[in-house]
Amino acid sequence: QVQLVESGGGLVQAGESLRLSCAASGNIFSMNIMGWYRQAPGKERELVATIDRDGSTNYAESVKGRFTISRDDAKNTVYLQMNSLKLEDTAVYYCTAQAGIIATIRWGQGTQVTVSS
């Protein structure tokens, strides 16, 4: 089993920054792809960013140039640095882990990010 615990969410104003963290534990050695998804009220859950064990990253178009995903395997932690936050970034952000691109996704409990004007 893999456990994922997110932290760092909160209320910020538009244009400000936040950094989310995800602490992973359990059988994480096979989790090659770590990522972040989000779900806004009334919308479907969507991919925000992923990072492979070799450091390759993938971003949703809506966050490119503003968000940066990184991982520290020594600390079993994944980060999401979010800059220039917009109102539309308001959502619950979920940390994810999976062994491969078609493997089952493990989910954290989520952390709320609210961006106000």
C-alpha positions as CSV (number, residue, x, y, z in Angstrom):
1,Q,0.0,0.0,0.0
2,V,1.0,3.6,-0.6
3,Q,0.0,6.5,1.6
4,L,0.0,10.0,0.3
5,V,-0.4,13.0,2.5
6,E,-0.8,16.5,1.0
7,S,-0.1,19.8,2.8
8,G,0.4,23.4,2.0
9,G,-3.0,24.4,0.7
10,G,-4.8,27.5,1.8
11,L,-6.3,30.9,0.9
12,V,-4.3,33.3,-1.2
13,Q,-5.0,36.3,-3.4
14,A,-4.7,36.2,-7.1
15,G,-1.1,36.6,-8.2
16,E,0.4,35.1,-5.1
17,S,2.2,31.8,-4.7
18,L,1.7,28.6,-2.8
19,R,3.8,25.4,-2.5
20,L,2.1,22.1,-2.0
21,S,3.9,19.1,-0.6
22,C,3.0,15.4,-0.7
23,A,4.7,13.0,1.7
24,A,4.7,9.4,0.4
25,S,5.1,6.3,2.5
26,G,4.6,2.6,2.2
27,N,5.5,0.6,-1.0
28,I,6.7,3.6,-2.9
29,F,9.7,2.1,-4.7
30,S,7.6,1.0,-7.6
31,M,5.8,4.3,-7.9
32,N,7.6,5.8,-10.9
33,I,5.2,8.5,-11.8
34,M,4.1,11.1,-9.2
35,G,1.7,13.8,-9.9
36,W,-1.0,16.3,-9.0
37,Y,-4.6,16.5,-10.1
38,R,-7.2,19.0,-9.1
39,Q,-11.0,19.2,-8.9
40,A,-12.9,22.5,-8.9
41,P,-16.5,22.7,-7.7
42,G,-18.8,21.4,-10.3
43,K,-16.0,20.2,-12.6
44,E,-14.3,16.9,-13.3
45,R,-11.0,16.0,-11.8
46,E,-8.1,17.1,-14.1
47,L,-4.4,16.4,-14.5
48,V,-2.2,19.3,-13.3
49,A,1.3,17.9,-13.6
50,T,3.3,14.7,-13.4
51,I,6.9,13.8,-12.9
52,D,8.7,10.6,-13.7
53,R,11.5,9.1,-11.7
54,D,14.0,10.3,-14.3
55,G,12.7,13.9,-13.8
56,S,10.6,14.1,-17.0
57,T,7.6,16.4,-16.4
58,N,4.2,17.0,-18.0
59,Y,1.9,19.9,-17.4
60,A,-1.6,20.9,-18.2
61,E,-1.7,23.8,-20.7
62,S,-3.5,25.9,-18.2
63,V,-0.6,25.8,-15.7
64,K,2.4,25.8,-18.0
65,G,4.9,28.5,-17.1
66,R,3.2,29.1,-13.7
67,F,3.4,25.7,-11.9
68,T,6.5,23.6,-11.3
69,I,6.5,20.0,-10.1
70,S,9.5,18.5,-8.4
71,R,10.4,15.4,-6.4
72,D,12.9,14.6,-3.7
73,D,13.2,10.9,-3.6
74,A,15.5,11.0,-0.5
75,K,12.6,12.6,1.4
76,N,9.8,10.7,-0.5
77,T,8.2,14.0,-1.2
78,V,6.7,15.6,-4.2
79,Y,6.2,19.3,-4.5
80,L,4.0,21.6,-6.6
81,Q,5.2,25.2,-6.7
82,M,2.3,27.4,-7.9
83,N,3.0,31.0,-8.9
84,S,0.8,33.7,-10.4
85,L,-2.2,32.0,-9.0
86,K,-5.6,32.7,-10.7
87,L,-9.1,32.5,-9.5
88,E,-9.6,29.5,-11.8
89,D,-6.9,27.6,-9.9
90,T,-9.3,27.3,-7.0
91,A,-9.8,23.5,-6.4
92,V,-9.0,20.6,-4.2
93,Y,-5.5,19.4,-5.2
94,Y,-4.7,15.7,-5.0
95,C,-1.3,14.0,-5.0
96,T,-1.0,10.8,-7.0
97,A,1.3,7.9,-7.5
98,Q,1.4,5.2,-10.0
99,A,3.8,2.5,-11.2
100,G,3.4,3.3,-14.9
101,I,1.4,5.3,-17.3
102,I,-1.4,2.7,-17.5
103,A,-1.2,1.5,-13.9
104,T,-3.7,2.1,-11.1
105,I,-3.5,5.6,-9.6
106,R,-3.1,6.0,-5.9
107,W,-4.7,9.1,-4.5
108,G,-4.1,11.3,-1.5
109,Q,-6.9,12.9,0.5
110,G,-6.5,16.3,-1.1
111,T,-5.8,19.8,0.0
112,Q,-7.9,22.8,-0.7
113,V,-6.5,25.8,-2.6
114,T,-8.6,28.9,-2.7
115,V,-7.6,31.9,-4.8
116,S,-9.5,35.1,-4.1
117,S,-9.6,38.4,-6.0
